[in-house]
Amino acid sequence: MHDGDCGAAAATPAAAAGPPLGRWTKLAFGFGAVAPGVATGGFEFFLLIYYSQVVGLDARLVGLAILIALICDAISDPIVGYWSDNFHSRWGRRHPMMYASAIPVALSFFLLWSPPEGASQTVLFWYLLVLAVTVRTAITFYRTPSAALTPDLTPDYSERTKLISLRYFLGWTGGNAVAVWMFFILFPRSKTPEIADGRFNPDAYLTYGIVAAVVILLSILIGSIGVHSRIPYLTPAPPKRRFTLTLIFGELFETLSNRSFIALFLAAMLFGIAAGLSSGMSLYFLTYFWGFSEIETGMVFLGTFAAALIGFVLAPAAPAPSESSSLGINRSQM
């Protein structure tokens, strides 16, 4: 968490020492990352080409709607994070938001892939914009509190590394598994005499919306219920403070003065830019530039599984950080 959280936590009673995490608890917590993985995959791989090439919305309007949704997401992240850090309930500060997000995320994601037929450009733009913002905001109410549980689940650095590796692996694999299923099974079966390429059949995306929404719902519920028994051992919220945007963004700017955070932030930002450009344009290039078929495109996506597996194996084997590094990152910050 950021510096402001650390200051608040100083006055917060420590959580009771809980029993070691069981295998199924770890798997459930890791499986919870599948929901953001599937939702992100939909935005990165399919949303642009679906609305511009299948639905018929002007590509500039599609890009604008996605951009606005991402900006709203960037604004909602620190707000939801602050609210989650300071939320008081008998289920702790994380679980209420995680449970509350399940149905809104799944329902809005399904509706995103079933736009009204014959609608005007204006109607389609607002339909896409409202649902894209809803999906991104709703998933934040799950993703942010869920990820923040990691340091509360175990104080051990190695265990935290394994948990984070498992979440990244399952989230990445889950999102890409749905994409591979589409290219190898759904798109080829969606060909018709009128539509020679299943990637341009709107019915395929309707099926995708249903399946992905179910997977997202199950992931959120399993990821939340799987660690529900740990609530008594989680760090409680600090004493109540007045909720103001000035306080939230004041702590955000305070965080930006931390050298360690700046290093991690810049690395994450550059990675996000590269990954976003690559993912967002990949289906366009593979379809129109390289002329790949559905199966050939699926073969390209299969390569992501190897990358995720390598990262999953190597990350826990990385040496623990020293107490003080050149970036000022110590074990407790990790």
N, C-alpha and C positions, 0 to 999 in steps of 0.2 A: 504494500500500500504506500501512498505518498506520505511526505513528511507530516502533513496535517493530521493524517490518520495516526501516525506514531505518537504525536503529541496527545491526541485524545485518548489513545490506548493506555497512556501512562496512568490515567485515573480510573481505568477500567479494571475490575477484578479479574484475575486470571481464571481461565477455564479449568475445570477439574480434570485431572489426569484420567484419560479414558483407556480402555483396553486396546491392545494392538489391532490394527485394521485387518479384517479378514479378507480372504481372497475375493469373495463375492461382493463385499463392500467396495473393494478397489475396482473390480470389473464394472459394477453398477455406476460408480463415479466416473469411470472412464467412458462408459457407453453414453453418458449424458452429453458428451462432446459431439456425438453424432448429429444431434439436432442442429447446432450452429453450422456443422460441416455440410449438411444437406442443404440448408437454407442458403449458405454462402455459395455453394456450388450452383444452385439455381440462378442466383444473381450473376455469377461470374461467367458461366458457360452458356446458358440458354436464354436468359431474359431478353437480351438485346436482339438476338437473331429471331427469336420467336415473335416479338411484337413488331419488328420492322419487316421481316420477310414472310411471316405466316399471317399475322393479324392485319398487317398493312398500315401500321402507324408510321408516320415519317420518322426516319432514324434519328433526326435531330431532336425531335420531341421525346423519343425514347431515351436518348442520352441525357437530355435535360431532366427528365423525371428521375432517372437513376442518380444523377448528380445531386439533385435536391434531397433525395432520400438519404444519400451518404452524408450530406452536410447535417441533416437532422439527426442522423445516427451519431455523428461526431459530437453534437451538442448534448444529446440525451445520455451518452455514456458517462460523463462525469457527474451528471445530475443523479442518474440512477445509482451510480457507485457511492456517492455521498449518502443518498437516502438509505441504501442497503447497509452501509456502515453504521448508521445511527438509528435503524429501525428497531422498535421495541415490540415484542410479542411473545406469547408463551411457546411459540415454535422457533424462537431465536430471531436473528435479524436477516437471515438469508432465505430460509425455506418458504415463507409466505409469498414472496415475489416469484420464486421458482415455480411453485404450484399454480399461482395465478396466471402465469404466462402461457401455460400449456395449451389451453383451448384457443385463445386469441392468436397465437402463433400458427397453430395447425390450420385453423379456419381461414385466416387471411392468406396464408400461403396457398391453400387450395383455390381460393377465389382469384388469386393472382393469375392463374392459368386457365381461367374460364371467363374471359371478357365477353361483354354483350355482342351478339352478332349484328352486323349491319350498322354499328354505331358510327357517328361522325368522328373526325380527327380530334375535335375538342373533347368529346365525351370519353374517347379512348385514352387521351392524355391524362385527364383528371382521374379516370378509373385506375390507370397504372400508377399515377403519382400517389393517390391516397393509399392504395394497397401496399405499394412499395415502402412508403413511410411507416405504415402500420406494422408490416412484417419486421422491418429493421428495428423499430422501437420496441415491439413486443419481445423479440428475441433478446434484446438487451436486458430486459427484466429477468431473463433466465441466465444468459451467458455470464453477465457481470457478477451476480451473487454466487453462481455456481463456481466460477473460477476463483473467487475470493475465499472459498472454503478450503483450498489446498493447504495454506499454512496452519489452519485450525485443526485439520485432520491428523496431522503428525508434526512434531517438532524436529524430527530427524531430517537432515539435509538430503541424505541418500533416498529416503522414502519419498520425500517431496519430489525429487528429480524423477523417480520412477513413476509417480502419479502423473506428473506433468507430461512425461514421455508417453504414458499410456493414453492420456487424453488427446494429445496431438495425433498419435498413431490412429486411434479409433475415430477421431473426428475427421482426419484427412482421408482415412480409408473408407469410412461410411459415406462421405460426400462423393468420393470418386467411384465407389461401388455402384451407387445409383446411376451415375453418368455412364459407366461401362454397361450396366444393364440396359440402358436406353439404346446405346449404339449396337449392342450385340443381339438384343432380343426385341425391344419395343419398336424401334424405328424400322428394322427389317420386316416385322409383322404388320406394320402400318401402311405398307405399300398397297396401292389400289390401281385399277386401270387408269384412273384419272390423275393419281398422284404417284409418280414413279419413284420418288424419293421420300421415305417415311419421315425424314427430318422436316418436311414441309406439310405434314398432315396435322391439322389442329387437334384431331382426336387423340393423337399420341401424347400431346402435351396435357390434355385433360386427364388421361390415365396417369401420366407422370405426377400431376398435381395431387391426385387422390393418394397414390402410393407414397409419395414424399411426405404428404401431410400426416399419414398414419405413422410413418417412421419417425417423424419429428415428435409427434405426440407421445409415442412409446418411449422415445429417448429421454424426453423431459421428465416423464413420470418415473421411469426406472432410475434415472440419474438423481431425482429428488428423493424418492422413497428409499432408494438404496443406502442413502446416508442419513435418513431420518433418525435412526437410532443413535446417531452421534450428537444430536442436538444438545443433550445435557453437558457434553464435554467441549462444546464450541465456546469461543470467547464471546461473552455477552456484549451488547452495545454499550457505549459510554453513556454517561448521564445526558439527558435530553438537552439539546441546544436549539435555539431558534433557527428554523430552516429559512435561509436566505440565499439568493443567487450570488450576492456579494461575497458571502462566506465561502460558498462552493468554489467560485472561480478565484477567490483570493488564495485558497489553499492550492488550487491548480497552478497558479503562477508561482507560488512558493515552491512547489515541486519542481518547476522548470529551472529553478536556481541550483538544483542538485546535480553535480557533475556526473554522478553515476547514472542518474535517470536520463540525463541528456544523451549520454552515449548509447544507452539502450533505446531511447526514443528515436534517435536519428537512424540507428540500424534498422529498427522496426519500420520506420517510415519509408526508407529506401527499399526495403524488401517488399513492403506493401505496394509501392508504386510499380515495381518491376512485376510482381505477381499479378497485380490487377490488370496491367496492360497485356501481359501474356495470356491470362485466362480470358479476359474480355474479348480479345481479338482472335483467340485460338480457333474457335469454330468457324469464323469467317475465313481465315487463312486456309484451314484444312479443307473446307468445302469449296471455296471459290478459287483460291490460288493453286493449291496442290491438287484439287479435284479428287480428294479421297472419298471413298464410299463410306457408308455407315460403319461397316466392319473394320475398314482400314483406320478410320478415325478412332474407333474403340481400341485398336491395338496401340495407338499413340497414348491413349489415356491409361492403358495398363502399365506403362512405364512409371507412372506416379506411385504405384504400389511398391515398387522396388525402392524408390526414394524414401517413402514413409517407413518401410521396414528397416532400412539402413539406419535412419535417424533413431528409430525406436530401440535398436540394439546398441548403438554407440553412445547415445545421450547419458544413460545411467552409468556407463563406464568412464565418463569424463571425470577427471580428478576434482575433488572438492576445492572451492576457492580458498585462497589463503586468507588469513585474518585481515590483511590489508594489501590490496593490489594497487597497480598504478592508476587505476580508474577510481579507487576509493570504494570498491565493491567488496564487502565482507560477507562472511557466511550468513549472518542474520539477515542481511538485505536480500540474499539469494533465496 
